[in-house]
Amino acid sequence: MSVTNPSYDGQPVAAPISRITTKVTMPALAGMKREGKPITALTAYDYATSRLVDEAGIDMILVGDSLAMVVLGHDNTLAVTVDEMLHHTRAVRRAVRRALVVADMPFGSYHGKISEAVANAVRFVKEAGAEAVKIEGPRIELVQALVEAEIPVVGHLGLTPQSVHRMGGYRVQAKTPEAARQLRADAQALAEAGAGAIVLEGVPREVAAAITADLSIPIIGIGAGPECDGQILVFHDILNLTFAPHAKFVRQYADVANVIREALDHYREDVEHRAFPSDEESYHLASAVREAALATDHAPVRRA
């Protein structure tokens, strides 16, 4: 039985959907910026959702440390570990054929010595199959070291969730002239250090537009306005699977939580009323063996 194409009694259960075969790479994202083609990105954390995201033609999949909240139930992103991130990145990588797979490096995995951070990043590429790593903040020397180690880097500026305690919560950043100028300088420094793209989160539209115009590398926005080269959202947010109020910048595209609730209620009711499984959903003995198999006057078979 194949995990990706299981079968029972020789009958396939789910045939794989045809995919777009042109692989998205970091240079390909840069080419999309030059051509003015918007970049689509989403988070994903497991095989099934990653496969759906990839088959939808999304350009970049981020295995985000947001899984700490939307998958593991933590209050923020800080608790997730390297091993947990590796585990989920492996699952995502198995599903993806086209999208660029980027792994978030979790809090604490790159905040010490640069050599240790590079070693952790190597694990994401070597053990989990990530094609780039994402780090938060203007860590210029680290970006340079990662690029020298042949590891593509996506930067992350603005509202950086791993800095939630320093920021005093999830607040819009770069709202003053000084802060906006500093953000533009940090973005420029990351680009010059070799970052292949930058995620801008929770910053005024006007600041994000200026940074997007300043730099030749792609700027991926989340709560940063429409002028960015691309957009990223959390998978669970757009499908109403977070069980929490949405941020201003989140657009809900479907209420999957309600669909799942209705399906589960229906399943429970069918089982309770013995409506599931039906005779058609049951296996049967062949008529030639039924009588002998169900006879009650035979001694049980003894096993050696």
Backbone bond lengths (Angstrom), bond angles and torsions (degrees), N, CA, C in turn:
res aa  C-N    CA-C-N  psi(-1)  N-CA   C-N-CA  omega(-1)  CA-C   N-CA-C  phi
1 M - - - 1.462 - - 1.521 109.20 -
2 S 1.324 117.70 124.06 1.452 122.02 178.86 1.515 110.43 -82.15
3 V 1.333 117.07 138.47 1.461 120.70 178.36 1.516 110.54 -66.37
4 T 1.352 116.73 -38.67 1.458 120.33 -176.79 1.521 113.05 -87.34
5 N 1.309 117.94 -17.62 1.458 121.14 178.40 1.527 108.75 -144.94
6 P 1.339 118.24 69.47 1.459 121.53 -173.45 1.521 112.05 -68.51
7 S 1.338 115.66 155.84 1.455 119.80 176.32 1.515 108.99 -143.45
8 Y 1.323 115.27 152.25 1.458 122.66 175.85 1.527 107.45 -128.07
9 D 1.323 116.81 131.35 1.462 121.54 -178.11 1.529 111.16 54.11
10 G 1.334 115.78 34.03 1.458 119.63 177.29 1.512 114.96 79.21
11 Q 1.343 118.29 0.88 1.459 121.14 -179.11 1.526 109.78 -102.00
12 P 1.350 118.11 123.34 1.460 119.43 179.67 1.516 111.84 -65.77
13 V 1.326 116.00 142.55 1.458 121.49 179.84 1.519 110.78 -91.12
14 A 1.318 117.07 -44.80 1.463 119.73 -177.71 1.515 109.18 -145.62
15 A 1.297 116.26 114.54 1.462 120.34 178.41 1.519 109.67 -80.33
16 P 1.326 118.42 142.45 1.453 120.17 179.46 1.517 111.42 -64.74
17 I 1.325 115.64 143.69 1.457 121.60 178.91 1.517 108.96 -82.04
18 S 1.331 116.37 142.12 1.459 120.81 178.19 1.521 110.10 -60.38
19 R 1.336 116.57 137.87 1.455 121.50 -176.43 1.520 111.47 -116.40
20 I 1.340 114.63 156.87 1.456 120.49 169.17 1.527 106.71 -74.97
21 T 1.318 117.23 131.38 1.465 119.64 -169.92 1.521 114.48 -97.65
22 T 1.338 119.15 -10.94 1.461 120.26 -179.30 1.517 109.80 -71.14
23 K 1.322 117.92 114.40 1.469 122.19 -175.34 1.518 110.61 -74.31
24 V 1.314 115.45 135.11 1.465 121.13 175.20 1.526 108.65 -87.17
25 T 1.316 116.08 129.96 1.464 122.99 178.72 1.525 108.96 -125.10
26 M 1.323 116.04 171.90 1.457 118.87 177.13 1.530 111.72 -60.97
27 P 1.356 119.71 -45.27 1.470 118.76 174.83 1.526 112.52 -60.10
28 A 1.326 117.36 -32.50 1.462 119.84 178.43 1.523 111.09 -64.68
29 L 1.329 117.54 -37.66 1.462 120.64 176.45 1.527 110.65 -62.80
30 A 1.339 115.95 -41.91 1.467 119.54 177.47 1.520 110.46 -61.63
31 G 1.332 116.48 -38.07 1.451 120.36 177.46 1.520 112.09 -65.35
32 M 1.329 116.77 -36.66 1.457 120.29 177.52 1.517 111.09 -63.85
33 K 1.341 116.99 -37.63 1.465 119.62 176.77 1.524 110.51 -63.72
34 R 1.318 116.42 -45.78 1.466 119.60 -179.45 1.528 111.86 -60.52
35 E 1.322 115.80 -34.62 1.460 120.81 -178.55 1.519 112.81 -85.37
36 G 1.340 117.04 -5.50 1.449 120.34 -178.38 1.512 113.99 73.06
37 K 1.325 116.92 22.85 1.456 121.45 179.82 1.525 109.69 -92.94
38 P 1.337 118.88 120.24 1.470 120.69 -178.40 1.524 112.51 -59.95
39 I 1.326 115.16 141.08 1.465 122.74 -179.67 1.527 108.78 -97.45
40 T 1.324 117.04 130.29 1.462 121.00 177.47 1.522 109.52 -103.11
41 A 1.320 115.70 137.66 1.465 120.45 -179.58 1.521 109.54 -145.80
42 L 1.326 115.54 147.07 1.461 122.98 175.75 1.516 108.82 -144.85
43 T 1.323 115.74 157.60 1.458 119.36 169.04 1.528 108.66 -84.25
44 A 1.316 116.05 157.04 1.463 122.99 171.78 1.524 107.14 -159.70
45 Y 1.337 116.32 155.72 1.459 119.21 -169.56 1.524 114.49 -137.07
46 D 1.340 117.90 -4.14 1.457 119.58 -178.51 1.523 110.13 -147.57
47 Y 1.329 115.64 176.70 1.466 120.53 -175.40 1.521 112.36 -63.48
48 A 1.328 117.14 -50.02 1.462 119.99 -172.06 1.523 112.01 -64.01
49 T 1.341 116.52 -49.90 1.460 118.43 -177.73 1.525 111.12 -68.79
50 S 1.318 117.64 -35.89 1.467 120.34 178.74 1.515 110.96 -64.67
51 R 1.315 116.21 -38.93 1.460 119.38 178.62 1.527 110.51 -63.30
52 L 1.329 116.89 -42.69 1.456 120.18 178.58 1.524 111.30 -64.69
53 V 1.328 116.51 -42.58 1.465 120.47 179.42 1.519 110.41 -63.14
54 D 1.314 116.58 -43.62 1.460 120.80 -179.11 1.527 110.84 -65.22
55 E 1.324 116.53 -43.87 1.456 120.30 -179.14 1.528 112.22 -67.96
56 A 1.335 116.92 -20.57 1.462 120.81 176.48 1.521 112.03 -77.35
57 G 1.336 117.22 -7.42 1.452 120.43 178.88 1.508 114.94 87.18
58 I 1.330 118.22 16.28 1.467 121.53 176.15 1.525 108.45 -65.54
59 D 1.330 116.57 137.79 1.467 121.13 -172.45 1.529 113.70 -78.02
60 M 1.321 116.94 -37.71 1.470 120.10 -175.18 1.520 109.79 -134.38
61 I 1.324 115.89 131.53 1.466 121.69 174.93 1.517 108.20 -111.46
62 L 1.318 115.81 122.85 1.464 121.64 176.33 1.519 109.19 -101.99
63 V 1.325 116.35 119.76 1.462 120.30 170.63 1.525 104.77 -81.60
64 G 1.310 115.36 87.16 1.459 121.15 -169.19 1.513 113.19 -80.64
65 D 1.333 114.92 151.28 1.459 118.32 174.03 1.526 110.95 -70.25
66 S 1.338 116.50 -3.83 1.461 121.10 170.97 1.522 111.66 -61.13
67 L 1.328 117.09 -13.72 1.465 119.38 175.34 1.520 110.81 -60.36
68 A 1.333 117.25 -24.54 1.462 120.21 175.91 1.517 110.78 -56.01
69 M 1.339 116.23 -36.51 1.455 120.93 -177.22 1.524 111.93 -92.55
70 V 1.337 117.58 -50.97 1.465 119.86 -170.65 1.520 113.63 -83.30
71 V 1.342 117.43 -19.38 1.470 120.79 179.17 1.522 111.74 -109.87
72 L 1.325 116.89 -43.14 1.463 120.67 -174.10 1.527 114.04 -98.36
73 G 1.331 117.80 -10.28 1.463 120.71 172.99 1.505 116.71 82.87
74 H 1.331 118.68 16.79 1.467 121.12 176.94 1.530 110.53 -77.72
75 D 1.320 115.91 165.26 1.464 121.29 -179.12 1.524 112.77 -78.31
76 N 1.328 117.08 -24.36 1.463 121.33 178.81 1.523 108.63 -149.47
77 T 1.325 116.70 -173.38 1.469 120.44 -175.15 1.524 113.89 -85.78
78 L 1.319 118.22 -6.09 1.461 120.82 -167.44 1.521 114.17 -71.35
79 A 1.314 117.97 -24.49 1.470 120.35 -171.32 1.523 113.67 -80.90
80 V 1.327 118.74 -21.18 1.456 120.26 -173.76 1.529 110.29 -67.05
81 T 1.326 116.29 142.75 1.468 121.73 -174.27 1.529 111.47 -103.55
82 V 1.320 115.28 167.86 1.459 120.91 175.61 1.523 110.31 -59.92
83 D 1.327 117.27 -45.67 1.463 119.96 -178.28 1.527 111.48 -62.66
84 E 1.329 117.26 -38.61 1.464 119.57 177.55 1.530 110.90 -66.03
85 M 1.325 116.12 -42.01 1.466 119.41 178.71 1.525 111.30 -64.89
86 L 1.325 117.02 -38.94 1.464 120.55 177.13 1.530 110.47 -62.86
87 H 1.320 116.18 -43.73 1.463 121.70 -179.72 1.531 110.50 -56.74
88 H 1.320 116.94 -48.11 1.463 120.60 -177.49 1.523 111.65 -73.06
89 T 1.323 117.30 -34.83 1.462 119.69 178.24 1.521 110.48 -64.00
90 R 1.319 117.85 -39.64 1.466 120.83 177.10 1.531 110.52 -59.42
91 A 1.337 115.83 -44.41 1.466 119.85 -178.62 1.528 110.72 -62.62
92 V 1.323 116.23 -41.75 1.461 120.44 179.36 1.521 110.51 -64.64
93 R 1.319 115.81 -45.57 1.463 119.80 -175.31 1.535 111.96 -61.34
94 R 1.329 116.59 -33.44 1.466 119.68 179.40 1.529 111.73 -63.82
95 A 1.322 116.81 -26.51 1.461 120.36 -175.13 1.518 113.30 -90.64
96 V 1.317 117.36 -23.67 1.462 120.72 -166.65 1.522 111.65 -92.49
97 R 1.320 115.64 134.35 1.455 121.98 175.37 1.529 112.00 -116.03
98 R 1.317 118.00 -31.68 1.463 120.78 -173.23 1.522 114.01 -111.12
99 A 1.305 118.19 -47.85 1.468 121.49 -171.42 1.527 111.80 -65.92
100 L 1.331 115.81 154.73 1.468 121.92 170.55 1.523 108.30 -76.03
101 V 1.324 117.40 126.09 1.468 121.68 -178.74 1.530 109.16 -98.03
102 V 1.328 115.19 116.85 1.464 122.09 -179.72 1.524 108.37 -114.54
103 A 1.315 117.51 132.64 1.466 121.90 179.68 1.518 110.04 -107.31
104 D 1.315 116.23 131.20 1.460 121.51 172.38 1.521 109.45 -72.21
105 M 1.312 116.88 130.75 1.465 119.44 170.31 1.528 107.40 -85.00
106 P 1.328 117.86 124.09 1.463 120.23 -172.64 1.520 112.95 -75.70
107 F 1.315 114.22 165.68 1.463 121.63 179.87 1.524 110.54 -55.02
108 G 1.320 116.20 130.69 1.455 122.43 179.01 1.511 114.36 94.11
109 S 1.341 117.35 -13.39 1.462 119.31 -176.24 1.523 112.78 -86.00
110 Y 1.347 117.50 -10.78 1.467 120.19 -179.01 1.533 111.54 -143.18
111 H 1.324 116.14 20.45 1.453 120.46 -175.51 1.532 113.37 -99.81
112 G 1.335 116.98 -0.23 1.456 121.41 178.16 1.510 111.59 -107.07
113 K 1.318 116.12 -130.24 1.457 120.49 -179.89 1.523 110.61 -68.31
114 I 1.319 115.67 142.82 1.456 120.61 -179.78 1.527 111.12 -60.62
115 S 1.318 117.01 -38.19 1.469 119.89 -179.84 1.524 110.98 -61.81
116 E 1.319 116.86 -38.53 1.465 120.22 178.01 1.522 110.96 -68.86
117 A 1.322 116.39 -38.33 1.461 120.10 178.79 1.521 110.95 -64.39
118 V 1.329 116.35 -42.28 1.461 119.92 178.52 1.528 110.08 -63.74
119 A 1.321 116.66 -41.32 1.464 120.29 178.96 1.528 110.62 -61.33
120 N 1.320 117.60 -40.20 1.463 120.53 177.33 1.523 110.99 -65.84
121 A 1.331 116.29 -41.20 1.463 119.96 179.04 1.520 111.20 -63.36
122 V 1.326 116.31 -38.87 1.471 120.35 178.21 1.529 110.20 -58.81
123 R 1.315 117.47 -37.02 1.468 120.65 179.71 1.531 110.79 -61.77
124 F 1.337 116.39 -39.27 1.459 118.79 -179.43 1.526 111.41 -65.17
125 V 1.321 116.36 -36.05 1.462 120.20 179.23 1.523 110.76 -78.35
126 K 1.323 116.69 -48.62 1.464 121.78 -172.39 1.533 112.45 -76.54
127 E 1.317 117.68 -43.19 1.464 121.04 -174.17 1.529 113.40 -92.61
128 A 1.334 116.54 -30.20 1.466 118.93 -173.29 1.521 113.72 -111.57
129 G 1.328 117.97 -10.82 1.456 120.10 176.79 1.508 115.35 83.36
130 A 1.338 117.89 14.18 1.462 119.81 177.03 1.523 109.95 -63.76
131 E 1.325 115.78 146.98 1.460 121.52 179.59 1.516 112.14 -103.59
132 A 1.315 116.20 -3.43 1.465 123.03 174.33 1.523 106.56 -167.92
133 V 1.320 116.14 160.61 1.461 120.94 174.13 1.521 108.70 -120.73
134 K 1.317 115.97 153.61 1.462 121.57 176.92 1.516 109.81 -115.57
135 I 1.327 115.64 134.27 1.461 121.46 176.95 1.519 109.15 -128.75
136 E 1.316 116.20 150.48 1.457 121.39 -178.45 1.525 110.98 -97.00
137 G 1.331 115.49 144.91 1.453 121.54 173.77 1.521 113.85 91.46
138 P 1.314 116.68 166.34 1.475 121.91 -179.03 1.527 112.12 -83.29
139 R 1.303 116.60 64.71 1.471 121.99 -176.87 1.530 108.90 -91.69
140 I 1.306 114.23 79.11 1.460 122.04 -169.53 1.532 111.70 -64.56
141 E 1.326 117.35 -48.75 1.466 120.04 -178.62 1.520 111.39 -62.79
142 L 1.304 116.62 -36.90 1.457 119.58 179.20 1.528 110.76 -67.26
143 V 1.322 117.01 -42.86 1.462 119.52 177.82 1.528 110.12 -59.40
144 Q 1.301 116.95 -44.12 1.466 120.45 178.72 1.522 111.12 -60.09
145 A 1.338 116.29 -42.56 1.466 119.93 -179.40 1.525 111.39 -66.52
146 L 1.332 117.05 -39.35 1.461 120.10 179.32 1.526 111.06 -66.50
147 V 1.318 116.42 -41.75 1.460 119.69 178.89 1.527 110.64 -64.24
148 E 1.326 116.08 -39.53 1.472 119.56 176.62 1.520 111.51 -63.21
149 A 1.329 116.38 -28.12 1.468 121.41 178.32 1.527 111.54 -87.04
150 E 1.326 117.36 10.74 1.472 123.38 177.63 1.523 112.66 67.27
151 I 1.329 116.97 31.81 1.465 121.45 178.64 1.524 108.50 -112.72
152 P 1.323 118.70 112.25 1.463 120.77 177.00 1.529 111.18 -61.35
153 V 1.332 115.38 144.22 1.464 121.15 -174.16 1.521 110.61 -125.81
154 V 1.330 115.45 135.39 1.455 122.51 168.36 1.525 106.68 -109.66
155 G 1.318 117.06 122.38 1.453 120.69 176.94 1.522 111.28 -82.52
156 H 1.320 115.89 169.75 1.471 121.37 -179.72 1.522 107.27 -148.23
157 L 1.326 115.71 116.43 1.460 121.43 -177.82 1.530 110.22 -128.37
158 G 1.332 114.65 169.05 1.457 120.84 -178.69 1.510 109.49 92.62
159 L 1.328 115.61 -128.01 1.466 120.22 175.12 1.528 106.77 -76.09
160 T 1.320 115.85 106.77 1.469 121.24 179.83 1.527 108.01 -106.66
161 P 1.337 117.87 108.84 1.471 120.91 -172.14 1.523 114.97 -57.64
162 Q 1.340 118.21 -28.08 1.460 118.98 179.15 1.534 111.73 -70.58
163 S 1.333 116.74 -11.97 1.468 121.30 177.75 1.521 111.38 -102.28
164 V 1.327 117.09 23.34 1.463 121.05 -173.27 1.522 112.37 -57.60
165 H 1.344 117.78 -37.60 1.466 119.49 -178.60 1.522 110.99 -70.96
166 R 1.322 117.30 -40.77 1.468 120.19 178.60 1.523 110.75 -65.85
167 M 1.322 117.03 -38.57 1.463 120.82 -178.27 1.520 112.69 -78.70
168 G 1.335 116.17 -13.46 1.461 119.09 -178.72 1.514 113.56 75.64
169 G 1.332 116.72 26.23 1.461 121.33 -179.92 1.515 110.99 125.62
170 Y 1.309 115.16 -177.95 1.461 120.84 -178.95 1.528 108.53 -89.58
171 R 1.333 115.15 93.78 1.456 121.58 -173.64 1.519 111.07 -120.59
172 V 1.316 115.97 146.66 1.462 120.52 175.17 1.520 108.91 -61.31
173 Q 1.328 116.23 136.68 1.452 122.71 -176.25 1.540 110.92 -106.88
174 A 1.345 115.23 168.77 1.476 123.06 175.15 1.518 112.29 59.08
175 K 1.324 116.79 46.23 1.457 120.76 -178.11 1.529 112.82 -95.25
176 T 1.312 117.39 -7.20 1.464 120.99 177.12 1.526 108.92 -111.92
177 P 1.345 117.85 159.41 1.471 119.21 178.17 1.521 112.85 -56.29
178 E 1.316 116.82 -41.39 1.467 120.24 -179.01 1.526 110.81 -65.04
179 A 1.332 116.29 -45.80 1.463 119.95 -179.18 1.531 111.09 -65.83
180 A 1.321 117.20 -36.97 1.459 120.50 178.89 1.525 110.73 -65.99
181 R 1.333 116.57 -42.30 1.474 119.78 178.45 1.522 110.78 -64.15
182 Q 1.342 117.00 -39.54 1.458 120.35 179.49 1.522 110.99 -65.78
183 L 1.323 116.96 -39.86 1.457 120.31 179.37 1.531 110.36 -63.95
184 R 1.316 116.59 -41.54 1.466 119.71 178.30 1.529 110.61 -63.81
185 A 1.323 116.39 -39.57 1.468 119.68 178.35 1.521 111.30 -66.41
186 D 1.326 116.88 -40.95 1.467 120.44 178.84 1.523 110.88 -63.37
187 A 1.324 116.94 -41.61 1.458 120.42 179.23 1.524 110.41 -64.01
188 Q 1.315 116.87 -41.96 1.458 120.69 178.59 1.525 110.73 -62.40
189 A 1.326 116.27 -41.70 1.464 120.47 -179.66 1.522 111.28 -65.29
190 L 1.337 117.54 -40.28 1.469 120.44 177.73 1.520 110.86 -62.60
191 A 1.325 116.29 -42.64 1.464 119.87 179.46 1.525 110.74 -63.25
192 E 1.321 116.90 -43.56 1.455 120.18 179.95 1.519 111.97 -67.16
193 A 1.346 116.95 -27.57 1.465 121.08 178.80 1.523 112.24 -76.04
194 G 1.335 116.82 -15.28 1.458 119.47 176.76 1.507 116.16 117.77
195 A 1.334 118.25 4.31 1.467 119.44 176.97 1.521 109.23 -59.09
196 G 1.330 116.01 137.83 1.455 119.68 -178.19 1.508 113.72 -86.01
197 A 1.324 117.20 -18.17 1.461 122.84 178.59 1.519 106.99 -164.63
198 I 1.330 116.08 163.92 1.463 121.12 177.74 1.517 109.02 -134.97
199 V 1.323 115.64 132.53 1.460 121.40 169.52 1.523 107.75 -89.66
200 L 1.328 116.35 127.34 1.468 122.30 174.61 1.518 107.95 -109.49
201 E 1.317 116.18 120.25 1.460 120.11 -176.54 1.521 111.06 -120.64
202 G 1.322 115.29 135.29 1.450 121.16 171.05 1.514 114.62 57.91
203 V 1.344 116.88 51.36 1.460 120.99 177.19 1.520 108.71 -130.22
204 P 1.338 117.69 155.50 1.465 120.11 179.88 1.527 111.90 -58.38
205 R 1.298 114.88 144.49 1.464 121.95 -178.35 1.523 111.92 -52.76
206 E 1.322 116.27 -42.13 1.456 120.15 -175.61 1.523 112.00 -65.79
207 V 1.327 116.54 -37.40 1.473 120.22 179.05 1.521 110.15 -68.93
208 A 1.319 116.50 -43.79 1.466 120.16 179.12 1.526 110.84 -62.63
209 A 1.334 117.06 -38.69 1.465 120.46 179.21 1.521 110.47 -63.23
210 A 1.335 116.93 -39.96 1.462 120.46 179.99 1.524 111.13 -66.21
211 I 1.336 116.98 -42.05 1.469 120.60 179.29 1.524 110.40 -65.90
212 T 1.327 116.45 -40.66 1.464 120.27 178.52 1.527 110.77 -60.71
213 A 1.318 116.51 -39.15 1.465 120.45 178.54 1.519 111.83 -73.79
214 D 1.333 116.87 -31.51 1.470 121.40 -177.89 1.522 112.45 -65.80
215 L 1.346 116.72 -39.84 1.459 121.35 -164.45 1.521 112.53 -107.06
216 S 1.322 114.62 152.34 1.464 120.83 177.77 1.525 112.04 -89.46
217 I 1.347 118.00 -12.59 1.457 120.55 178.77 1.524 109.54 -90.70
218 P 1.337 117.63 155.46 1.465 120.43 -177.81 1.524 112.55 -65.00
219 I 1.331 114.94 139.49 1.456 122.53 173.72 1.524 107.23 -111.56
220 I 1.329 115.98 118.92 1.460 122.49 -178.63 1.522 108.24 -104.07
221 G 1.307 116.91 119.30 1.460 120.58 -175.12 1.505 113.94 -96.51
222 I 1.334 114.44 148.36 1.465 122.22 167.77 1.523 105.17 -143.21
223 G 1.309 115.49 104.88 1.452 119.61 -171.52 1.514 111.54 69.67
224 A 1.337 117.07 37.04 1.458 121.61 -177.25 1.529 112.08 -132.35
225 G 1.319 117.97 14.55 1.452 120.79 174.23 1.517 114.09 88.41
226 P 1.350 115.90 169.78 1.466 121.49 -172.18 1.521 115.66 -84.22
227 E 1.329 118.46 -8.23 1.463 118.75 -178.24 1.520 113.79 -78.78
228 C 1.317 118.38 -10.13 1.472 120.73 178.51 1.531 109.56 -62.58
229 D 1.332 115.56 160.04 1.460 120.59 -179.37 1.520 112.46 -70.05
230 G 1.315 117.35 -20.77 1.454 121.34 178.85 1.512 110.26 -159.81
231 Q 1.311 115.96 175.83 1.461 121.89 -179.37 1.516 109.87 -133.18
232 I 1.344 115.25 145.76 1.460 121.02 174.41 1.517 108.68 -133.37
233 L 1.315 116.40 141.25 1.456 122.72 172.92 1.523 108.71 -136.07
234 V 1.320 115.50 166.13 1.462 121.85 176.93 1.533 108.95 -82.26
235 F 1.312 115.84 129.20 1.466 122.38 -177.81 1.526 111.28 -49.31
236 H 1.314 116.62 -47.69 1.457 120.55 -175.82 1.522 112.00 -68.39
237 D 1.321 117.87 -28.28 1.467 120.84 178.84 1.516 111.91 -66.97
238 I 1.345 117.25 -45.83 1.467 118.79 -174.38 1.517 112.03 -72.79
239 L 1.338 117.23 -13.65 1.465 121.46 -178.85 1.523 112.68 -111.32
240 N 1.334 117.44 8.25 1.466 122.78 178.97 1.527 112.39 59.14
241 L 1.341 114.81 50.53 1.461 120.38 178.91 1.529 112.15 -116.88
242 T 1.330 117.66 19.74 1.462 120.08 -175.08 1.522 113.39 -101.16
243 F 1.329 118.57 -14.00 1.468 122.32 179.08 1.528 111.60 58.26
244 A 1.329 116.82 32.25 1.457 121.69 -178.53 1.522 108.89 -151.23
245 P 1.329 117.49 158.38 1.472 119.27 177.24 1.526 110.91 -60.50
246 H 1.323 116.48 145.37 1.448 121.42 -178.53 1.529 111.16 -85.86
247 A 1.329 115.17 148.30 1.459 120.24 172.14 1.529 109.26 -67.10
248 K 1.332 115.53 161.37 1.458 121.49 -178.13 1.520 112.43 -56.22
249 F 1.332 116.58 -35.82 1.463 120.26 -173.13 1.524 114.06 -83.71
250 V 1.323 118.32 -3.17 1.473 121.32 -177.00 1.527 109.66 -86.67
251 R 1.319 115.47 129.53 1.462 121.17 171.04 1.518 108.10 -107.26
252 Q 1.332 116.36 126.32 1.462 120.40 179.96 1.517 109.11 -88.42
253 Y 1.340 115.87 121.59 1.461 121.26 -176.79 1.530 113.06 -96.93
254 A 1.304 117.62 -15.75 1.461 121.25 177.37 1.520 108.52 -163.86
255 D 1.328 115.55 153.06 1.463 120.58 175.96 1.521 108.50 -103.63
256 V 1.323 114.87 75.87 1.459 120.70 -177.07 1.528 111.06 -68.96
257 A 1.329 116.83 -29.44 1.467 119.16 178.53 1.520 110.78 -59.10
258 N 1.321 117.27 -41.64 1.457 120.38 180.00 1.520 111.17 -69.69
259 V 1.338 117.31 -37.65 1.465 120.63 177.09 1.528 110.29 -61.27
260 I 1.344 115.92 -43.92 1.464 119.98 -179.53 1.524 110.59 -66.02
261 R 1.334 116.94 -43.25 1.470 119.87 179.25 1.525 110.91 -58.41
262 E 1.326 116.65 -45.88 1.464 120.21 -179.68 1.526 111.22 -63.16
263 A 1.332 116.39 -41.43 1.462 119.71 179.44 1.534 111.05 -64.63
264 L 1.327 117.30 -41.97 1.466 120.50 -179.87 1.523 111.60 -66.95
265 D 1.335 116.35 -39.73 1.465 119.56 176.99 1.527 110.45 -62.50
266 H 1.314 116.43 -41.70 1.461 121.08 -179.43 1.527 110.50 -64.72
267 Y 1.331 115.74 -43.57 1.468 119.80 178.42 1.528 110.84 -61.30
268 R 1.336 116.96 -47.88 1.465 120.09 -179.61 1.524 111.09 -58.72
269 E 1.337 116.28 -43.83 1.460 120.13 -179.66 1.529 111.54 -64.56
270 D 1.332 117.37 -40.63 1.465 120.20 179.28 1.519 111.70 -63.03
271 V 1.334 117.06 -40.78 1.465 119.92 178.82 1.515 110.12 -67.66
272 E 1.322 117.20 -45.19 1.466 120.59 -178.53 1.533 112.25 -62.66
273 H 1.326 116.93 -32.04 1.466 120.64 -179.68 1.538 112.43 -98.33
274 R 1.325 115.46 12.28 1.463 122.17 179.62 1.534 112.31 54.85
275 A 1.317 115.50 33.41 1.462 120.85 175.12 1.522 111.66 -89.57
276 F 1.310 115.90 -11.74 1.470 121.56 175.61 1.522 108.23 -134.06
277 P 1.330 117.82 136.58 1.469 127.56 -5.29 1.522 111.94 -80.70
278 S 1.321 115.37 155.27 1.460 120.99 176.29 1.526 109.56 -85.23
279 D 1.325 115.75 175.63 1.465 119.18 176.60 1.526 110.78 -62.98
280 E 1.336 116.39 -37.27 1.461 120.01 179.54 1.519 112.32 -66.74
281 E 1.324 117.06 -22.83 1.465 121.73 -179.48 1.528 112.16 -96.23
282 S 1.329 115.97 12.24 1.462 121.75 -179.27 1.522 109.96 -113.93
283 Y 1.337 115.64 152.71 1.463 121.05 173.75 1.524 108.98 -86.62
284 H 1.347 116.15 154.35 1.457 120.65 -177.22 1.524 110.67 -133.47
285 L 1.328 114.28 149.98 1.459 120.08 171.91 1.527 109.42 -72.73
286 A 1.298 114.99 145.18 1.459 118.96 172.50 1.520 109.23 -63.57
287 S 1.335 116.10 143.56 1.462 119.74 -176.60 1.526 112.52 -57.94
288 A 1.338 116.48 -29.21 1.470 120.09 -177.18 1.527 111.94 -69.39
289 V 1.315 117.93 -25.01 1.463 119.60 -177.08 1.521 112.25 -111.26
290 R 1.326 116.26 -6.14 1.463 118.89 -173.37 1.518 112.63 -60.82
291 E 1.330 117.03 -47.76 1.469 120.06 -175.21 1.517 111.23 -63.95
292 A 1.336 117.05 -44.09 1.457 119.80 -178.51 1.522 110.96 -68.55
293 A 1.320 116.62 -37.59 1.460 119.86 -177.01 1.520 111.87 -69.24
294 L 1.338 116.93 -29.61 1.462 120.27 -175.27 1.518 113.32 -103.11
295 A 1.324 116.83 3.37 1.458 119.58 179.17 1.514 109.76 -62.91
296 T 1.337 116.90 142.96 1.469 122.15 -177.82 1.514 113.58 -102.22
297 D 1.349 118.42 -5.57 1.459 120.06 -175.97 1.525 113.49 -100.57
298 H 1.340 115.58 18.08 1.455 119.43 177.14 1.525 109.54 -106.30
299 A 1.317 114.98 143.97 1.469 119.16 176.62 1.521 108.84 -69.61
300 P 1.317 117.69 146.34 1.466 120.07 178.02 1.519 111.64 -63.32
301 V 1.273 116.40 148.82 1.473 121.74 179.07 1.531 108.20 -70.97
302 R 1.304 115.89 128.59 1.458 120.33 178.58 1.529 109.63 -92.23
303 R 1.296 115.82 134.98 1.475 120.76 -179.54 1.524 109.86 -101.42
304 A 1.311 114.75 141.25 1.458 119.60 -179.49 1.524 110.06 -69.68
